[in-house]
Amino acid sequence: MDEKMRAWMAGWKRTVQWTDWNGDGLETLSIAHNDEDVLAEGIVSGHFEAGKYDLNYRLTIDPQWRVRDVRVQIVNGPRLHILSDGRGRWVSEDGAELSDLAGCLDVDIAATPFTNTLPIRRLGQKTGVAEKISVAYVSLPNLIVEPVQQRYTKLAGNRFLYEGLSTGFAAELEVDGDSIVLDYPGVYRRLS
């Protein structure tokens, strides 16, 4: 076993599950945290406007909760692999600069509530503080990435108001002690 694998095994690990609000879909997320990075791997089965989909994703996140590597794959469909320097510069897997995403520190994958954890952890807000951020949004089912504006406001110790500024969508999110979403009203429910 290599040293990196030993470090993962010695670090903090969790598995959580969500279902979509109607109970038709399921996500299982495995997350491991050590002193060097956070590795999050999710398997999602769900329904979207275009029909049923199965999706896998893997995010590598640095200790400050900045996304460094994003891999998303629709089973038997498109895949995406982009990388970030953690300061807002993004490149494709072949090294081509993605200037549209300049300034985005977080990623928001439409299929999972986990990506809300990224800015919540990274920002470390005090109650009553609102933060407007630019996010690399990954849409379904085509995995097109585009920058979007979002706002997070800490309402209380474990409650946040999420606002999609370009869509007008808003939801109050309740998170656990690790800032992982419990319920995302109308969208996802936590099972474990």
C-alpha positions as CSV (number, residue, x, y, z in Angstrom):
1,M,0.0,0.0,0.0
2,D,1.4,3.4,-1.0
3,E,1.9,6.3,1.5
4,K,-1.0,8.3,0.1
5,M,-3.4,5.4,0.5
6,R,-2.2,5.0,4.2
7,A,-2.9,8.6,4.8
8,W,-6.4,8.3,3.4
9,M,-7.0,5.3,5.6
10,A,-5.7,7.1,8.7
11,G,-7.9,10.2,8.1
12,W,-11.5,11.1,8.8
13,K,-14.1,9.3,6.6
14,R,-17.8,9.4,6.2
15,T,-20.5,8.0,4.0
16,V,-23.8,9.8,3.6
17,Q,-26.9,9.2,1.4
18,W,-29.6,11.5,0.0
19,T,-32.7,10.8,-1.9
20,D,-34.5,13.4,-4.1
21,W,-37.5,15.0,-2.6
22,N,-39.9,12.5,-4.2
23,G,-37.9,9.5,-3.2
24,D,-37.1,8.4,-6.8
25,G,-33.4,9.0,-6.8
26,L,-30.4,8.1,-4.6
27,E,-27.0,9.4,-4.0
28,T,-24.2,7.7,-1.9
29,L,-21.3,10.0,-1.1
30,S,-18.0,8.8,0.4
31,I,-15.8,11.5,1.8
32,A,-12.3,11.2,3.3
33,H,-10.4,14.0,4.9
34,N,-6.7,14.1,5.9
35,D,-4.1,16.9,6.4
36,E,-3.4,17.1,2.6
37,D,-6.8,17.0,0.9
38,V,-10.5,16.0,1.0
39,L,-11.6,13.4,-1.5
40,A,-15.4,13.2,-2.2
41,E,-16.8,10.4,-4.4
42,G,-20.5,10.2,-5.3
43,I,-22.7,7.8,-7.1
44,V,-26.1,9.3,-8.1
45,S,-29.1,7.7,-9.8
46,G,-31.8,10.2,-10.5
47,H,-34.4,11.8,-12.8
48,F,-33.9,15.0,-14.7
49,E,-35.9,16.8,-17.4
50,A,-34.2,14.6,-20.0
51,G,-35.1,11.4,-18.1
52,K,-33.3,8.9,-15.9
53,Y,-29.5,9.2,-15.4
54,D,-26.7,7.5,-13.5
55,L,-23.7,9.7,-12.6
56,N,-20.4,9.3,-10.8
57,Y,-18.3,12.2,-9.6
58,R,-15.0,12.7,-7.8
59,L,-13.8,15.9,-6.3
60,T,-10.4,16.6,-4.8
61,I,-10.5,19.5,-2.5
62,D,-7.6,21.2,-0.6
63,P,-7.5,21.7,3.2
64,Q,-9.1,25.2,2.8
65,W,-12.0,23.6,0.9
66,R,-11.1,24.9,-2.5
67,V,-11.8,22.6,-5.4
68,R,-8.7,21.4,-7.2
69,D,-9.9,18.5,-9.4
70,V,-13.4,17.8,-10.8
71,R,-14.4,14.6,-12.5
72,V,-18.0,13.8,-13.6
73,Q,-19.2,11.0,-15.7
74,I,-22.7,10.2,-16.9
75,V,-22.8,6.4,-17.2
76,N,-22.8,5.6,-21.0
77,G,-22.7,9.4,-21.7
78,P,-20.5,12.5,-21.5
79,R,-17.7,13.0,-19.0
80,L,-16.0,16.1,-17.7
81,H,-12.6,16.6,-16.1
82,I,-11.4,20.1,-15.1
83,L,-8.8,21.3,-12.7
84,S,-8.4,24.5,-10.6
85,D,-5.4,26.1,-9.0
86,G,-7.6,27.0,-6.0
87,R,-7.4,30.7,-6.8
88,G,-9.9,30.9,-9.6
89,R,-8.0,29.7,-12.6
90,W,-9.4,26.6,-14.4
91,V,-8.0,24.4,-17.1
92,S,-9.4,21.4,-19.0
93,E,-7.7,18.0,-18.6
94,D,-5.5,18.7,-21.6
95,G,-4.3,22.0,-20.0
96,A,-6.4,24.5,-22.1
97,E,-7.4,27.5,-20.0
98,L,-11.1,27.9,-19.3
99,S,-11.2,31.7,-19.1
100,D,-15.0,31.7,-18.7
101,L,-14.6,30.2,-15.2
102,A,-11.9,32.8,-14.1
103,G,-12.6,33.7,-10.5
104,C,-14.8,30.7,-9.6
105,L,-13.5,28.9,-6.5
106,D,-16.3,26.4,-6.1
107,V,-18.1,24.0,-8.3
108,D,-21.8,23.2,-8.2
109,I,-22.8,19.9,-9.8
110,A,-26.6,19.9,-10.5
111,A,-27.0,16.3,-9.4
112,T,-25.8,16.6,-5.8
113,P,-26.4,18.7,-2.6
114,F,-22.8,18.0,-1.5
115,T,-21.4,20.8,-3.6
116,N,-23.2,23.3,-1.3
117,T,-20.8,22.1,1.4
118,L,-17.8,23.5,-0.5
119,P,-18.6,27.3,-0.1
120,I,-20.2,26.8,3.3
121,R,-16.9,25.2,4.6
122,R,-14.6,27.5,2.6
123,L,-16.3,30.8,3.6
124,G,-16.6,30.1,7.4
125,Q,-19.2,32.8,7.7
126,K,-20.5,34.4,10.9
127,T,-24.2,34.5,11.5
128,G,-26.0,37.2,9.5
129,V,-23.2,37.5,6.9
130,A,-24.0,37.1,3.2
131,E,-21.4,36.2,0.6
132,K,-21.8,36.5,-3.2
133,I,-19.7,34.1,-5.1
134,S,-18.9,32.9,-8.6
135,V,-19.3,29.2,-9.1
136,A,-18.5,26.8,-11.9
137,Y,-21.9,25.2,-12.5
138,V,-22.1,21.8,-14.1
139,S,-25.5,21.2,-15.8
140,L,-27.2,17.9,-16.5
141,P,-27.4,15.9,-18.7
142,N,-24.7,17.4,-21.0
143,L,-22.2,18.4,-18.3
144,I,-21.7,21.8,-19.7
145,V,-19.8,24.1,-17.3
146,E,-20.6,27.8,-17.0
147,P,-20.0,30.5,-14.4
148,V,-23.0,31.5,-12.2
149,Q,-23.5,33.9,-9.3
150,Q,-24.7,32.5,-6.0
151,R,-25.1,33.9,-2.5
152,Y,-24.9,32.1,0.8
153,T,-26.1,33.8,4.0
154,K,-25.5,32.1,7.4
155,L,-28.9,32.3,9.2
156,A,-27.9,30.4,12.4
157,G,-25.3,27.8,13.5
158,N,-26.4,25.1,11.1
159,R,-28.8,27.0,8.7
160,F,-27.9,28.8,5.5
161,L,-29.9,30.6,2.8
162,Y,-28.7,29.6,-0.6
163,E,-29.7,31.9,-3.6
164,G,-29.1,31.2,-7.2
165,L,-28.8,34.8,-8.4
166,S,-29.2,34.1,-12.1
167,T,-32.2,31.8,-11.6
168,G,-34.0,33.5,-8.6
169,F,-34.1,30.1,-6.9
170,A,-33.6,30.2,-3.1
171,A,-33.7,27.5,-0.3
172,E,-32.9,27.3,3.4
173,L,-30.3,24.6,3.9
174,E,-29.8,22.8,7.2
175,V,-26.3,21.2,7.6
176,D,-24.8,18.8,10.1
177,G,-21.7,19.4,12.2
178,D,-19.4,18.8,9.2
179,S,-21.4,21.3,7.1
180,I,-22.9,18.5,4.9
181,V,-26.4,19.2,3.8
182,L,-29.2,17.4,5.8
183,D,-32.2,18.7,3.9
184,Y,-32.5,20.8,0.8
185,P,-36.3,21.6,0.8
186,G,-38.1,20.5,-2.3
187,V,-34.9,19.0,-3.8
188,Y,-33.1,16.5,-1.6
189,R,-33.5,14.7,1.8
190,R,-30.8,13.1,3.8
191,L,-31.1,9.4,4.5
192,S,-28.0,8.7,6.6
